[in-house]
Amino acid sequence: MNDAESLQSPLCRNLRSKKYFFLEALPMSAADMIDLSNHCWCRCTQQVVGPDGDRARPEVCGPGRPCYESHFA
């Protein structure tokens, strides 16, 4: 395993929300992403589902998901 593989952010780098654009640091939890609208989307698909067809949500967009990409990659 190389260094890039061992460094994984808790959320996928393609997960987006309105709140994301106001962050001053990498999002590390669902609270960093979710605002009162409770709306997230995938940057790859521009939809509320990711490339694997599952919902784009902080709870599921993390290591282990087939389409996950670390912020550190």
C-alpha positions as a Markdown table, in Angstrom:
| # | Residue | x | y | z |
|---|---|---|---|---|
| 1 | Met | 0.0 | 0.0 | 0.0 |
| 2 | Asn | 1.4 | 3.4 | -0.9 |
| 3 | Asp | 1.0 | 6.7 | 1.0 |
| 4 | Ala | -1.8 | 7.9 | -1.3 |
| 5 | Glu | -3.8 | 4.7 | -0.6 |
| 6 | Ser | -3.4 | 5.0 | 3.2 |
| 7 | Leu | -4.6 | 8.6 | 3.4 |
| 8 | Gln | -8.3 | 8.6 | 3.1 |
| 9 | Ser | -10.6 | 11.5 | 3.8 |
| 10 | Pro | -13.9 | 10.6 | 5.5 |
| 11 | Leu | -16.0 | 12.0 | 2.7 |
| 12 | Cys | -15.6 | 11.7 | -1.1 |
| 13 | Arg | -14.0 | 14.6 | -2.9 |
| 14 | Asn | -16.9 | 14.7 | -5.4 |
| 15 | Leu | -19.7 | 15.2 | -2.8 |
| 16 | Arg | -21.2 | 18.7 | -3.0 |
| 17 | Ser | -23.7 | 20.8 | -1.2 |
| 18 | Lys | -24.4 | 24.5 | -1.0 |
| 19 | Lys | -22.6 | 24.7 | 2.3 |
| 20 | Tyr | -19.5 | 23.1 | 0.8 |
| 21 | Phe | -18.7 | 26.2 | -1.1 |
| 22 | Phe | -18.4 | 28.2 | 2.1 |
| 23 | Leu | -16.0 | 25.8 | 3.9 |
| 24 | Glu | -12.6 | 27.1 | 4.9 |
| 25 | Ala | -11.2 | 23.5 | 5.4 |
| 26 | Leu | -11.9 | 20.0 | 4.1 |
| 27 | Pro | -15.2 | 18.6 | 5.1 |
| 28 | Met | -14.7 | 16.0 | 7.8 |
| 29 | Ser | -18.2 | 15.2 | 8.9 |
| 30 | Ala | -21.8 | 15.3 | 7.6 |
| 31 | Ala | -22.4 | 18.5 | 9.7 |
| 32 | Asp | -19.7 | 20.2 | 7.5 |
| 33 | Met | -21.8 | 19.4 | 4.4 |
| 34 | Ile | -25.5 | 19.5 | 5.4 |
| 35 | Asp | -27.4 | 22.8 | 5.7 |
| 36 | Leu | -31.0 | 23.4 | 6.3 |
| 37 | Ser | -31.9 | 22.4 | 2.7 |
| 38 | Asn | -30.5 | 18.9 | 3.4 |
| 39 | His | -29.5 | 18.7 | -0.3 |
| 40 | Cys | -26.3 | 17.1 | -1.6 |
| 41 | Trp | -25.2 | 16.0 | -5.1 |
| 42 | Cys | -22.3 | 14.3 | -6.8 |
| 43 | Arg | -19.9 | 16.4 | -8.8 |
| 44 | Cys | -19.3 | 13.6 | -11.3 |
| 45 | Thr | -23.0 | 13.1 | -12.2 |
| 46 | Gln | -24.4 | 16.5 | -11.2 |
| 47 | Gln | -27.3 | 14.6 | -9.7 |
| 48 | Val | -28.4 | 13.4 | -6.3 |
| 49 | Val | -27.0 | 9.9 | -7.2 |
| 50 | Gly | -23.4 | 9.0 | -7.7 |
| 51 | Pro | -21.9 | 7.0 | -10.6 |
| 52 | Asp | -22.8 | 3.8 | -8.8 |
| 53 | Gly | -26.5 | 4.7 | -8.7 |
| 54 | Asp | -26.6 | 5.2 | -4.9 |
| 55 | Arg | -27.6 | 8.4 | -3.2 |
| 56 | Ala | -25.0 | 11.2 | -2.8 |
| 57 | Arg | -25.1 | 11.7 | 1.0 |
| 58 | Pro | -22.3 | 12.3 | 3.6 |
| 59 | Glu | -23.4 | 9.1 | 5.4 |
| 60 | Val | -22.6 | 6.9 | 2.4 |
| 61 | Cys | -20.0 | 8.8 | 0.3 |
| 62 | Gly | -16.9 | 7.6 | 2.0 |
| 63 | Pro | -14.2 | 4.9 | 1.8 |
| 64 | Gly | -15.6 | 1.6 | 0.7 |
| 65 | Arg | -18.0 | 3.0 | -1.9 |
| 66 | Pro | -16.9 | 2.0 | -5.4 |
| 67 | Cys | -16.9 | 5.5 | -6.8 |
| 68 | Tyr | -15.2 | 7.1 | -3.7 |
| 69 | Glu | -12.2 | 9.4 | -4.3 |
| 70 | Ser | -10.2 | 10.7 | -1.4 |
| 71 | His | -9.5 | 14.5 | -1.0 |
| 72 | Phe | -5.8 | 13.4 | -0.6 |
| 73 | Ala | -5.5 | 11.5 | -3.9 |
